Amino acid sequence: MASFEPTNVLITLKKSSQADSIGYNLPSEFAKFLYPKIMDGTISLWDGPLKEIRITADALKEIEQSSQKKFSSGDYLLIHEIWTLAKRTLDTKTIGFTFLTINESGKVTYGYIDYKDIMVLLDKNFIPANANGFLNITFRETIQNKEFNFSINQFGSDDFKADPSKAFEIQNQLLNNSSIKVYLASKDIARYKSITYEVLKNGTENNDSLFLALSLYFRNNLEQFFNLGGDQSVSFINKEPEINITKLKLNELYKTYKGQVTSEITSIQFYVNGKYLPPNDLATLRKTEVNIKSQTSENFILEKKYDLTITSINSEEINNRNSFELIKKINEGNWKQLVKH
């Protein structure tokens, strides 16, 4: 495709067309993120790109009532951009965003937000991710890198009404063309996933060894136990309390960088005598000095040679999944292919 001067481009993202394999839903999460800031006046919502009339919180409520759908539940996100192709490098510059929905009466436009008004916010806040996504992708990165499903609705003066197929041709020529380099936000950085899982005392050798060691340690180190919040399940008055740990709830932060996967425990909760103690961090776990089969409790837990059940990955709840298969995929670096929805 021949080079072209800066050209106004309008692309459309439909909320229902975003695949779960992407890792996030930009139209959905973007509107949810911005809505409270619009309502408290932190962000200006306008009638359109010319910004002639500011839409107040009360005016937005009226639009929501007439459309019978909240701004944060809208169906479409339109991104206004300027594209330039020079020396076979495509540069896409975001100008602003239009939010709209469709109801029985037709199209309802909520308003327009200028990119420069929220640029700092987009660069400092991460988009909520499902199990296939990463914890630390900013809204700005998602917009810049175009890792979402979209269609081109306008390219310069062409709105493709005469020939809709031209929009697909342009998209393929520019974004699916190995000979054209697209300017992207940096990708060569560490990425993270948050994994929450439970471990039960269930009769298997390694599980029971873990809980026996922890229970015995805390019976012999009551001060540490009470420092963990143990008074919520055992009375201070009892000098020889029965401490029976039967479940752990852990959160681990996994990191992938340049092909290497590592992890660390970020929080641990002990389930004692039928009640969870408050969450504690890794430093607390290290202070316990519990040895399990000639290993520290931290290393034993990290090795995962016991039964466990993953309950969530990032912001997604995980139900009836093969936890060991998921852990294996994570350790192998298959982070974008964890869960099929």
Residue pairs with C-beta under 8 A, 6 or more apart in sequence:
1 85
1 170
1 173
1 174
1 177
1 180
2 85
3 85
3 86
3 87
3 88
4 83
4 84
4 85
5 84
6 82
6 83
6 84
6 93
7 82
7 83
7 84
7 155
7 156
8 80
8 81
8 82
8 154
8 156
9 80
9 81
9 82
9 83
9 92
9 152
9 154
9 155
9 156
10 78
10 79
10 80
10 81
10 152
10 153
10 154
11 78
11 79
11 81
11 150
11 151
11 152
11 153
12 76
12 77
12 78
12 79
12 150
12 151
12 153
13 26
13 27
13 76
13 77
13 78
13 79
13 148
13 149
13 150
14 27
14 75
14 76
14 149
15 25
15 27
15 28
15 74
15 75
15 76
15 77
16 75
17 149
18 24
18 25
18 26
18 27
18 28
18 148
18 149
19 149
20 130
20 132
20 339
20 341
21 132
21 336
21 337
21 340
21 341
22 132
22 133
22 147
22 148
22 149
23 129
23 130
23 132
23 133
23 134
23 137
23 147
23 336
24 127
24 128
24 129
24 130
24 133
24 137
24 142
26 77
26 127
26 139
26 142
26 143
26 148
27 74
27 75
27 76
27 77
29 127
29 128
30 77
30 97
30 127
30 139
31 71
31 72
31 73
31 74
31 77
31 99
32 72
33 125
33 127
33 139
34 43
34 113
34 118
35 70
35 71
35 72
37 43
37 121
38 45
38 57
38 60
38 71
38 113
39 57
39 60
40 57
41 57
43 113
43 117
43 118
43 121
44 51
44 54
44 113
44 114
44 117
45 54
45 55
45 60
45 110
45 111
45 112
45 113
46 52
46 53
46 54
46 55
46 111
46 112
46 113
46 114
47 53
47 54
47 55
47 111
47 112
48 98
48 109
48 111
48 112
49 80
49 95
49 96
49 98
49 112
51 112
51 114
55 63
55 110
55 111
60 71
60 110
60 111
63 71
63 108
63 110
63 111
64 70
64 71
64 110
66 108
67 101
67 103
67 108
68 103
69 101
69 103
69 108
71 99
71 110
73 101
74 99
74 100
74 101
74 110
75 100
75 101
75 102
76 99
76 100
76 101
76 102
77 97
77 98
77 99
78 97
78 98
78 99
78 100
78 153
79 94
79 96
79 97
79 143
79 150
80 94
80 95
80 96
80 97
80 98
81 92
81 93
81 94
81 95
82 92
82 93
82 95
83 90
83 91
83 92
83 93
83 155
83 174
84 90
84 91
84 93
85 91
85 174
85 180
88 179
88 180
88 181
89 180
89 181
89 182
89 183
90 174
90 175
90 180
90 181
90 182
90 183
91 183
92 144
92 146
92 182
92 183
94 115
94 143
94 144
95 114
95 115
96 112
96 113
96 114
96 115
97 112
97 113
97 115
98 109
98 111
98 112
99 109
99 110
99 111
99 112
99 113
100 107
100 108
100 109
100 110
101 107
101 108
101 110
102 108
119 140
121 139
122 138
122 139
122 140
122 143
123 138
123 139
123 140
124 138
125 138
125 139
126 135
126 136
126 137
126 138
126 139
127 133
127 137
127 138
127 139
127 142
128 314
128 315
129 135
129 137
129 314
129 315
129 316
130 313
130 314
130 315
130 316
130 339
130 341
131 193
131 313
131 314
131 316
131 318
131 338
131 339
132 335
132 336
132 337
132 338
132 339
133 314
133 336
134 191
134 192
134 193
134 314
134 335
135 191
135 192
135 193
135 194
135 253
135 314
136 189
136 190
136 191
136 192
137 191
138 185
140 185
141 185
142 148
144 183
144 184
144 185
145 184
145 185
145 187
146 175
146 182
151 167
151 171
152 160
152 167
152 170
152 171
153 159
153 160
153 167
154 160
155 167
155 170
158 166
160 166
160 167
173 180
174 180
174 182
175 182
188 258
189 257
190 255
190 256
190 257
191 255
191 256
191 257
191 335
192 253
192 254
192 255
192 256
193 253
193 254
193 313
193 314
193 330
193 335
194 251
194 252
194 253
194 254
194 266
194 312
194 313
194 314
195 251
195 252
195 253
195 254
195 263
195 310
195 312
195 313
195 327
195 330
196 249
196 250
196 251
196 252
196 310
196 311
196 312
196 313
197 249
197 250
197 252
197 308
197 309
197 310
197 311
197 323
198 247
198 248
198 249
198 250
198 308
198 309
198 311
199 207
199 210
199 247
199 248
199 250
199 301
199 306
199 307
199 308
199 309
200 207
200 246
200 247
200 307
200 309
201 207
201 208
201 210
201 211
201 245
201 246
201 247
202 208
202 307
204 306
204 307
206 293
206 305
206 306
206 307
207 306
207 307
209 292
209 293
210 248
210 292
210 297
210 300
210 301
210 306
211 245
211 246
213 290
213 291
213 292
213 297
214 245
214 270
214 288
214 290
214 297
215 243
215 244
215 245
217 288
217 289
217 290
218 224
218 225
218 230
218 243
218 245
218 288
219 225
219 240
219 241
219 242
219 243
221 288
222 230
222 241
224 287
224 288
225 234
225 243
226 234
226 236
228 270
228 277
228 278
228 280
228 284
229 277
229 278
229 280
230 243
230 272
230 277
232 275
232 277
232 278
233 272
233 273
233 274
233 275
233 277
234 241
234 243
234 272
234 273
235 241
242 273
243 272
243 273
244 272
244 273
245 270
245 271
245 272
246 271
246 272
247 271
248 268
248 269
248 270
248 271
248 301
249 268
249 269
249 271
249 276
249 311
250 265
250 267
250 268
250 269
250 301
251 265
251 266
251 267
251 268
251 279
252 263
252 264
252 265
252 266
252 302
253 263
253 264
253 266
254 261
254 262
254 263
254 330
255 261
255 262
255 263
256 333
256 335
259 333
261 330
261 331
261 332
261 333
263 302
264 282
264 302
265 282
265 285
265 298
265 301
265 302
266 281
266 282
267 279
267 280
267 281
268 279
268 280
268 281
268 282
268 284
268 285
268 301
269 276
269 277
269 278
269 279
269 280
270 276
270 277
270 280
271 277
282 298
285 297
285 298
285 301
286 296
286 298
288 297
289 296
290 296
290 297
291 297
292 300
293 300
295 303
304 327
308 323
308 324
309 323
310 318
310 321
310 323
310 326
310 327
311 317
311 318
312 318
313 326
313 338
313 339
316 339
318 326
318 339
321 339
326 338
326 339
329 335
329 337
329 338
330 338
